[in-house]
Amino acid sequence: MEARLPKNGLFWTMDSARENTIYQFRFLGTSLYESTLMFSEANNNWKTIYFYMYDVEVSPGLCGQQMNKATGADAPSYSYSEANITKWITNRSVSADPKPALSDADVAARQDYLDGLIRRGAPNYPDIYESSETTTAAEAKTLSYYQSWNNELNRIYALLEKKLPAAQMEKLRQDERKWMIVRDKNAAQAKKYLRGGMFSAKADKNRALGDLTQNRTFYLINLYFGDSSQPTTTDIVNRYGLKK
């Protein structure tokens, strides 16, 4: 079996004729994690309901351009065949990063860090729900999911404080404040952010907080190992954010 994806690990799906999603795939140990980077949905009259870019709700029309750019026909792709996956597991010399490309050493170090998340028990969101879940169990599981990723976010943020120059760290602090505003807004409208709730309002809010914090943790990990290809939350809000 073979699948072809862009080298940056992005995958575009059409969940229906009116829904489009771009995911980022990552391997943590032997587990495959996916993050939703961009999402758009229209109603039956093909009028836009909402767009999200990197968890920021953005103005209609702008996100579509970025989705095309990220996964268009001219985006470089690579064969995710069994042979290549085996090669990556045994020899991490192949970079799957967008520009700026990381060195082989940085790619290997980042993957080691991601694998360490598994050893510390970082959960994957498909594992937090079961069809037979009670409301109490769902709320407890989703709270643990959020808290686990919040711990990881604080861990990598502390490492960045030790690594980044003062001026760069100050910009990150300001961006972190902007991200927390986005996080809290999305958590407050969790049913919309999750595109439909699954259990109680509390469980859905915890799930949204977990997803948002997981995405931000991956972003900070990329920064720590030298990949600054993803725009900051501040840039996305200022350039594409929904104006009300």
Phi, psi and omega per residue, in radians:
M1 nan 2.493 -3.137
E2 -2.510 2.437 3.048
A3 -2.274 2.577 3.124
R4 -2.009 2.226 3.119
L5 -2.268 2.742 3.030
P6 -1.012 2.679 -3.130
K7 -1.058 -0.425 3.141
N8 -1.434 0.091 3.061
G9 1.386 0.201 -3.117
L10 -1.517 2.549 -3.129
F11 -2.415 2.206 -3.085
W12 -1.795 2.213 3.083
T13 -2.163 2.635 2.981
M14 -1.899 1.746 -3.106
D15 -1.177 -0.462 2.993
S16 -2.750 -3.088 -3.131
A17 -1.114 -0.351 -3.049
R18 -2.029 0.119 -3.135
E19 -2.182 2.303 3.118
N20 -2.293 2.394 -3.122
T21 -2.400 2.413 2.990
I22 -1.959 2.167 3.132
Y23 -1.887 2.672 2.957
Q24 -1.923 2.140 3.122
F25 -1.706 2.459 3.072
R26 -2.500 2.549 2.993
F27 -1.723 2.207 2.983
L28 -2.045 1.848 -2.970
G29 1.094 -2.210 3.109
T30 -1.746 0.117 -3.125
S31 -1.709 2.445 3.100
L32 -1.701 2.109 3.118
Y33 -1.877 2.492 3.080
E34 -2.238 2.469 3.068
S35 -2.130 2.404 3.069
T36 -1.441 2.028 -3.133
L37 -1.634 -0.707 -3.123
M38 -2.457 2.515 -3.126
F39 -2.610 2.419 3.059
S40 -2.382 2.578 3.120
E41 -2.544 2.435 3.079
A42 -2.168 2.760 3.121
N43 -1.540 -3.006 -3.061
N44 -1.131 -0.349 3.099
N45 -1.640 0.200 3.124
W46 1.100 0.429 3.016
K47 -1.628 2.442 -3.063
T48 -1.137 2.304 2.982
I49 -1.551 -0.970 3.039
Y50 -2.888 2.782 3.033
F51 -2.162 2.534 2.972
Y52 -2.220 2.367 2.989
M53 -2.197 2.044 -3.127
Y54 0.868 0.772 3.080
D55 1.308 0.012 3.089
V56 -1.677 2.241 3.058
E57 -1.302 2.168 -2.985
V58 -2.127 2.937 -3.098
S59 -1.197 2.546 3.126
P60 -1.031 2.530 3.045
G61 1.650 -0.660 -3.075
L62 -1.287 -0.656 -3.092
C63 -1.144 -0.642 -3.122
G64 -1.032 -0.677 3.102
Q65 -1.078 -0.738 -3.129
Q66 -1.221 -0.604 3.097
M67 -1.132 -0.749 3.107
N68 -1.100 -0.705 -3.129
K69 -1.150 -0.680 -3.071
A70 -1.257 -0.626 -3.015
T71 -2.290 0.378 -3.131
G72 -1.188 3.094 -3.079
A73 -1.090 -0.453 -3.107
D74 -1.556 0.003 3.115
A75 -1.239 2.301 -3.133
P76 -1.091 2.387 -3.123
S77 -2.146 2.904 3.125
Y78 -2.504 2.616 -3.106
S79 -1.371 2.031 3.058
Y80 -1.612 1.097 3.132
S81 -1.504 2.910 3.121
E82 -1.046 -0.663 -3.129
A83 -1.129 -0.739 -3.135
N84 -1.229 -0.659 3.093
I85 -1.080 -0.732 3.088
T86 -1.064 -0.697 3.125
K87 -1.093 -0.742 -3.128
W88 -1.150 -0.636 -3.126
I89 -1.168 -0.686 -3.065
T90 -1.602 -0.395 -3.102
N91 -2.583 1.791 -3.025
R92 -1.513 0.791 -3.114
S93 -1.574 -0.081 -3.118
V94 -1.725 2.054 3.122
S95 -1.486 2.360 3.083
A96 -1.970 0.582 -3.035
D97 -1.772 2.557 2.960
P98 -1.275 2.976 3.076
K99 -1.136 2.512 -0.004
P100 -1.334 2.327 -3.111
A101 -1.154 2.471 3.087
L102 -1.578 2.734 3.046
S103 -1.226 2.795 3.109
D104 -0.995 -0.669 -3.127
A105 -1.126 -0.716 3.139
D106 -1.198 -0.680 3.097
V107 -1.068 -0.793 -3.138
A108 -1.140 -0.716 -3.134
A109 -1.143 -0.712 3.108
R110 -1.120 -0.738 3.128
Q111 -1.126 -0.655 3.069
D112 -1.065 -0.696 3.124
Y113 -1.146 -0.778 3.112
L114 -1.072 -0.715 3.091
D115 -1.095 -0.579 3.110
G116 -1.128 -0.492 3.078
L117 -1.044 -0.681 3.117
I118 -1.138 -0.756 -3.135
R119 -1.098 -0.491 3.118
R120 -1.572 0.037 3.004
G121 1.573 0.373 3.118
A122 -1.106 2.158 -3.070
P123 -1.434 2.786 3.058
N124 -1.892 2.348 -2.961
Y125 -1.096 -0.483 3.084
P126 -1.111 -0.305 -3.080
D127 -1.556 -0.052 -2.984
I128 -1.617 -0.172 3.137
Y129 -2.081 2.549 2.966
E130 -2.334 2.605 -3.078
S131 -1.062 -0.480 -3.102
S132 -1.635 0.156 -3.055
E133 -1.075 2.357 2.973
T134 -1.419 2.842 3.133
T135 -1.046 -0.766 -3.124
T136 -1.095 -0.765 3.139
A137 -1.157 -0.707 3.134
A138 -1.107 -0.725 3.134
E139 -1.145 -0.689 3.129
A140 -1.188 -0.742 -3.132
K141 -1.147 -0.767 -3.111
T142 -1.226 -0.559 3.064
L143 -1.157 -0.744 3.093
S144 -1.098 -0.690 3.080
Y145 -1.000 -0.875 3.127
Y146 -1.104 -0.811 -3.086
Q147 -1.126 -0.654 3.119
S148 -1.081 -0.789 3.138
W149 -1.274 -0.524 3.072
N150 -1.156 -0.648 3.064
N151 -1.095 -0.729 3.129
E152 -1.179 -0.659 3.090
L153 -1.068 -0.795 3.140
N154 -1.121 -0.603 3.137
R155 -1.133 -0.882 -3.111
I156 -1.248 -0.551 3.094
Y157 -1.111 -0.710 3.113
A158 -1.124 -0.644 3.091
L159 -1.163 -0.673 3.100
L160 -1.130 -0.633 3.109
E161 -1.057 -0.551 3.137
K162 -1.447 -0.398 -3.015
K163 -1.713 -0.728 -2.983
L164 -1.365 2.565 2.991
P165 -1.048 2.728 -3.018
A166 -0.981 -0.781 -3.092
A167 -1.143 -0.725 3.142
Q168 -1.190 -0.654 3.129
M169 -1.170 -0.627 3.115
E170 -1.125 -0.679 3.078
K171 -1.113 -0.674 3.121
L172 -1.163 -0.673 3.109
R173 -1.060 -0.763 3.132
Q174 -1.128 -0.686 3.128
D175 -1.198 -0.598 3.117
E176 -1.129 -0.651 3.092
R177 -1.131 -0.714 3.108
K178 -1.124 -0.727 3.120
W179 -1.095 -0.684 -3.137
M180 -1.116 -0.573 3.054
I181 -1.134 -0.783 3.094
V182 -1.089 -0.781 3.124
R183 -0.991 -0.880 -3.082
D184 -1.145 -0.636 3.109
K185 -1.125 -0.795 -3.133
N186 -1.180 -0.657 3.117
A187 -1.147 -0.601 3.135
A188 -1.200 -0.423 3.071
Q189 -2.109 0.926 -3.009
A190 -1.039 -0.669 -3.120
K191 -1.053 -0.687 3.096
K192 -1.231 -0.825 -3.113
Y193 -1.052 -0.681 -3.140
L194 -1.462 -0.043 -3.110
R195 1.031 0.859 3.136
G196 1.957 2.210 -3.140
G197 -1.409 2.937 -3.114
M198 -2.087 -0.604 -3.098
F199 -2.312 -2.323 -3.137
S200 -1.336 2.908 3.108
A201 -1.058 -0.644 -3.137
K202 -1.166 -0.764 3.123
A203 -1.117 -0.715 3.125
D204 -1.125 -0.695 3.111
K205 -1.123 -0.759 3.102
N206 -1.075 -0.732 3.129
R207 -1.090 -0.759 3.120
A208 -1.097 -0.770 3.111
L209 -1.063 -0.686 3.112
G210 -1.132 -0.803 3.118
D211 -1.062 -0.817 -3.113
L212 -1.090 -0.740 -3.102
T213 -1.259 -0.635 3.057
Q214 -1.062 -0.828 3.137
N215 -1.037 -0.743 -3.131
R216 -1.185 -0.619 3.105
T217 -1.098 -0.775 3.093
F218 -1.063 -0.687 3.111
Y219 -1.065 -0.791 -3.128
L220 -1.182 -0.611 3.081
I221 -1.101 -0.754 3.089
N222 -1.036 -0.771 3.120
L223 -1.043 -0.752 -3.086
Y224 -1.072 -0.650 -3.104
F225 -1.671 0.194 2.949
G226 1.738 0.092 3.133
D227 -1.707 1.834 -3.133
S228 -1.922 0.480 -3.060
S229 -1.250 -0.476 3.129
Q230 -1.387 2.333 3.124
P231 -1.142 2.711 3.106
T232 -1.252 2.792 3.063
T233 -1.064 -0.675 3.124
T234 -1.045 -0.785 3.127
D235 -1.093 -0.742 -3.121
I236 -1.148 -0.771 3.130
V237 -1.085 -0.781 -3.083
N238 -1.228 -0.638 -3.046
R239 -1.582 -0.628 -3.008
Y240 -2.177 -0.120 -3.015
G241 -1.004 2.579 -3.125
L242 -1.145 2.153 3.133
K243 -1.647 2.147 3.141
K244 -2.096 nan nan
